[in-house]
């Protein structure tokens, strides 16, 4: 039996071009598998430390502020759980400064509520990694004043870290 017959079919069953395409695709399967394994990293929960972080989300839309729920799960880009919303500490209207334009010499200004913005302060328990004494959350250094991006199944928000409890993280790490 010939490998390729007179009609160009391999083993008399399949066209030579189709055979080469199938062979090529089968050869790519391991490449895609290895590439996927190399590029997606799973968060190893043994190497993380849970830290309570207070985050302020300033001037967000009221609809977004209303979407926050205690127990919301924060996920990374790969769908790994990296935090949880423990408590909504405050949800207040944002304030804007208004200046009395007719009395500028007396610095006449006042703070008034902004109806299109809310300031929400939340307490999150997040999984941090530690490198050279600095805690990192989702590639952000956990430091007061640093911004973070939090993603759940329902929303993405940006906030600023206004406080965190590093001592509880160290105590939890020692108790392991």
C-alpha positions in Angstrom: 0.0 0.0 0.0 1.4 3.4 -1.0 1.7 6.2 1.5 0.2 8.7 -1.1 -1.9 7.3 -3.9 -2.4 8.7 -7.5 -5.2 11.1 -6.3 -3.0 12.7 -3.6 -4.7 11.0 -0.7 -2.7 9.7 2.3 -3.3 5.9 2.8 -6.1 6.3 0.2 -8.3 8.0 2.9 -7.5 11.7 3.4 -6.3 14.5 1.2 -2.6 15.3 1.7 -3.3 19.0 2.4 -5.9 18.1 5.0 -3.5 15.6 6.6 -0.8 18.3 6.9 -3.3 20.8 8.4 -4.4 18.2 11.0 -0.7 17.3 11.8 0.1 21.0 12.2 -2.9 21.6 14.6 -1.9 18.5 16.6 1.6 19.8 16.9 0.3 23.2 18.2 -1.7 21.7 21.0 1.3 21.1 23.3 2.6 24.6 22.5 -0.7 26.2 23.6 -0.9 24.0 26.7 2.7 24.8 27.8 2.2 28.5 27.0 -1.0 28.7 29.0 0.7 27.0 32.0 3.7 29.4 31.7 1.6 32.6 31.5 -1.2 31.9 34.0 0.0 31.7 37.6 -2.2 30.5 40.3 -2.0 32.4 43.6 -0.4 30.0 46.1 -2.5 30.7 49.2 0.3 29.3 51.4 2.5 32.3 50.5 -0.1 35.0 51.2 -0.9 37.0 54.3 -4.4 38.3 55.1 -4.4 42.0 55.9 -7.3 44.2 56.8 -7.2 47.3 54.6 -9.3 50.4 54.8 -9.9 51.8 51.3 -11.6 55.0 50.3 -13.4 55.3 47.0 -14.0 59.0 46.4 -16.6 60.6 44.2 -18.0 57.4 42.7 -21.4 57.3 41.1 -24.3 56.6 43.5 -25.3 53.6 41.4 -21.8 52.1 41.9 -21.8 52.9 45.6 -25.2 51.1 45.9 -23.6 47.9 44.3 -21.2 47.4 47.2 -22.2 44.5 49.4 -20.5 43.0 52.4 -19.1 39.7 51.3 -18.3 40.8 47.8 -15.3 38.7 46.5 -12.3 40.5 44.9 -10.7 38.6 42.1 -7.5 39.0 40.1 -7.2 38.8 36.3 -7.1 35.0 36.4 -10.3 34.6 38.5 -8.4 33.8 41.8 -10.0 35.1 45.0 -7.7 37.7 46.5 -9.9 39.5 48.9 -13.3 40.0 50.4 -15.3 43.1 51.4 -15.7 42.8 55.1 -17.5 46.0 56.0 -18.8 49.2 54.5 -17.5 51.7 57.1 -19.2 54.8 55.6 -21.2 55.9 52.6 -21.5 59.7 52.5 -22.2 62.2 49.8 -19.1 63.7 48.2 -18.5 67.3 49.0 -17.5 70.1 46.7 -16.3 73.6 47.5 -18.5 76.5 46.4 -17.1 80.0 46.3 -19.2 83.1 46.6 -18.1 85.0 43.5 -19.5 88.2 44.8 -17.4 88.2 48.0 -14.0 86.9 47.0 -12.1 89.2 49.4 -13.4 87.5 52.5 -12.6 84.0 51.2 -16.3 83.2 51.4 -16.6 79.5 50.5 -18.6 76.6 51.7 -18.7 72.8 51.4 -21.9 71.4 49.8 -23.0 67.8 49.1 -22.3 66.7 45.5 -25.5 64.8 44.3 -23.5 63.0 41.6 -20.8 61.5 43.8 -20.4 59.3 46.9 -17.4 58.8 49.2 -17.4 55.1 50.3 -14.9 53.8 52.9 -14.7 50.0 53.0 -12.8 47.5 55.1 -11.3 44.7 52.9 -9.5 41.6 53.9 -7.0 41.0 51.2 -4.4 38.4 50.4 -0.9 40.0 50.3 2.5 38.7 49.4 5.6 40.1 51.1 8.8 41.0 49.3 11.7 42.6 51.1 9.4 43.7 53.9 6.8 45.3 51.7 3.3 43.9 51.4 1.9 43.7 47.8 -1.7 43.2 46.8 -2.3 42.4 43.1 1.0 44.0 42.2 0.2 47.2 44.3 2.3 48.1 47.3 0.1 48.2 50.4 1.0 51.6 51.7 -1.2 54.4 53.0 -1.9 56.8 50.1 -1.4 54.3 47.4 -4.1 53.6 44.9 -5.6 50.2 44.2 -8.0 48.7 41.7 -10.5 46.2 43.0 -12.5 43.9 40.7 -15.5 41.7 41.6 -18.0 40.0 39.4 -20.2 43.1 39.6 -17.9 46.1 39.5 -14.4 47.5 39.2 -13.4 50.4 41.4 -10.4 52.5 42.2 -9.6 53.5 45.7 -6.9 54.8 48.0 -5.6 53.0 51.0 -6.3 55.1 54.0 -5.3 52.5 56.6 -4.3 48.9 57.2 -3.5 46.6 60.1 -0.1 45.1 59.5 0.3 43.9 63.0 -2.6 41.5 62.6 -1.1 40.1 59.4 2.2 39.4 61.2 0.4 37.7 64.1 -1.6 35.5 61.7 1.6 34.6 59.8 3.4 33.5 63.1 0.4 31.4 64.1 0.6 29.2 61.0 
